[in-house]
Amino acid sequence: METRDIVYIALFAAIVAALALFPPIWLPVIGVPITAQSMGAMLAGGVLGAKRGSLALALFVLLVALGLPLLSGGRGGFGVFFGPTAGYIFGWIVAAFVIGYLTERFWDRLNIFTAALICIVGGVVVLYAIGVPWSAVVAKVSVMQALTGSAPFIPGDILKAVISALVIVTVKRSYPLLGSRSAA
Amino acid sequence: MITDLYVRGDTVVHRTHPGVKLLLLLVLSTIVFVIDTWPVLALATAFVFVGYWLAHLKPGHAWRALRPVLIIFAILFLAQLYLADVWLATYVVLRFAVLILAATLLTLTTKVSELVDGLMAGLAYAPAWVPREKIALAIAMTIRFIPRLRDQFHDIRDAQRARGLDRSIVALLVPLVVRTLKDADDIARAIEARSID
């Protein structure tokens, strides 16, 4: 870990906090809000890679735990980790790692389709695989029931994966951080 | 600056060492989950109420902590009502409320700086492979840069609004990320020039 990596990690944790400023978008038909902040894990993994990306999210989660109101809607503090959806917040760290790992593996073939697929695998499949059983246990419901409860958010999360993929591919073109030539 | 959630005060709860409060919170949440019965939950509820009373906090503080999760609580209550009975529904929602309030009590009565100091003091006992200075640098840098990132976000949004692009999330995110990565290179060089690493 060089100084430069520490700075990338710290500044990306700050970007995740800044994402809370995006106004939530309401999906028509389904009627659930989608917030930009959960794109933080996808962007951190896709831009910084597995190690730095997951550390950026871990740092963000740590600062929330220490009491800074950085989650969208100004939420923060220890209370966040005792709610029914806490699994998703811890899941962001794992999601960033998986997205980062896959982005590094497919770096030379990265385009909007592969990047979107990677973001869906890490940011939807892996994230829900952590968040859904977590809610099931703490809310005393079955995994299937918890999944039914989270289902309305899946279309929004897929949309966010596509938007993140667009950003990741564009940033790769102008400022590539991964790959062999610019390996950190 | 970023405002934290701390509520100024000089009560016994405020003065208690952050490590002690954290330990109490972990013990409370573990007990409530392991001994999963009504008497234990009632006791925990009373304990949290006494904590808020001792800390001179107003009902509004508790309300603010619970307001964001009220919709989830309502859905959960109705789901449990349908799946089980009114007792289990009440139990599950009350358990969440008590744990969230207990954790919020720690946040409301402890300054972020106290917790950061406590974390750093704790890291002194960490094994040698833990990069303590780097963790400290990263925490300090993130706290410093969050307000600046927020300013940049507003700058970029204004610029893209002039181009009619402020409704496009991609047009907002790409400059934010690229500009931040460029800043990061400059900052890393500045830190290295001062031989901190």
Interface residues (C-beta under 8 A of the other chain):
Chain A: M1 E2 T3 R4 I6 V7 Y8 I9 A10 L11 F12 A13 A14 I15 A17 A18 L21 F22 A36 M39 L43 V47 L59 F60 L62 L63 L66 G67 L68 P69 L70 G73 R75 G76 G77 F78 G79 V80 F81 F82 G83 P84 T85 V138 A139 K140 V141 Q145 G149 I163 L166 V167 T170 V171 S174 Y175 L177
Chain B: I2 T3 D4 L5 Y6 L25 S29 A65 P68 V69 I72 I75 L76 A79 Q80 L83 A84 L88 V92 F96 L99 I100 L101 A102 A103 T104 L106 T107 L108 T110 K111 V112 L115 V116 L119 P131 K134 L137 A138 I139 M141 T142 I143 F145 I146 R148 L149 R150 Q152 F153 H154 I169 V170 L172 L173 V174 L176 V177 V178 T180 L181 K182 D183 A184 D185 I187 A188 I191 E192 I196 D197
